[in-house]
């Protein structure tokens, strides 16, 4: 399985995490869509460095949260 396929599966499996963060940190629908895209971009750029030291969902949550805060 390629990295892209693994990443796509991870996003599909834990998409609720991203939606939860975007709902809390963005006011308008357009801002939520923009934040969602930014979070996915940050997750993708960091995906190759995921070392399985934490659950995938926890790792995704931290990146999503850090992206939303910044």
VMD Tcl script that draws the C-alpha trace (Angstrom):
set ca {
  {0.00 0.00 0.00}
  {1.40 3.40 -0.96}
  {1.87 6.32 1.43}
  {-0.97 8.17 -0.29}
  {-3.34 5.25 0.23}
  {-2.35 4.91 3.89}
  {-2.85 8.64 4.38}
  {-6.25 8.62 2.67}
  {-7.40 5.73 4.84}
  {-6.18 7.52 7.98}
  {-8.08 10.68 7.04}
  {-11.26 8.73 6.30}
  {-10.99 6.76 9.54}
  {-10.43 9.83 11.73}
  {-12.19 12.58 9.80}
  {-14.39 13.35 12.81}
  {-11.35 14.67 14.67}
  {-10.69 17.22 11.96}
  {-14.35 18.27 11.79}
  {-14.48 18.69 15.56}
  {-11.45 21.00 15.57}
  {-12.71 23.04 12.61}
  {-16.11 23.50 14.25}
  {-14.57 24.79 17.46}
  {-11.95 27.09 15.91}
  {-13.63 28.47 12.78}
  {-16.80 30.55 12.72}
  {-18.03 30.52 9.15}
  {-18.47 27.56 6.82}
  {-15.82 28.97 4.49}
  {-13.34 29.35 7.36}
  {-14.06 25.75 8.42}
  {-13.34 24.53 4.88}
  {-10.10 26.53 4.74}
  {-9.01 25.22 8.14}
  {-9.89 21.65 7.12}
  {-7.65 21.98 4.05}
  {-4.82 23.46 6.11}
  {-5.05 20.66 8.66}
  {-4.99 17.98 5.95}
  {-1.98 19.69 4.34}
  {-0.14 19.74 7.69}
  {-1.02 16.11 8.33}
  {0.27 15.12 4.90}
  {3.53 17.02 5.34}
  {4.08 15.29 8.70}
  {2.76 11.84 7.80}
  {6.13 10.37 6.86}
  {7.46 11.31 10.32}
  {4.71 9.52 12.26}
  {6.56 6.95 14.40}
  {3.67 5.03 16.00}
  {4.73 6.24 19.45}
  {1.14 7.33 20.02}
  {-2.17 6.29 18.54}
  {-2.72 7.67 15.06}
  {-5.87 9.47 16.23}
  {-3.95 11.20 19.04}
  {-1.21 12.30 16.65}
  {-3.78 13.63 14.18}
  {-5.61 15.48 16.95}
  {-2.43 17.24 18.10}
  {-1.52 18.34 14.60}
  {-5.09 19.50 13.93}
  {-5.19 21.42 17.19}
  {-1.78 23.02 16.69}
  {-2.75 24.04 13.16}
  {-6.01 25.57 14.34}
  {-4.33 27.49 17.15}
  {-1.65 28.89 14.89}
}
mol new
graphics top color blue
foreach p $ca { graphics top sphere $p radius 0.5 }
foreach p [lrange $ca 0 end-1] q [lrange $ca 1 end] { graphics top cylinder $p $q radius 0.2 }
display resetview
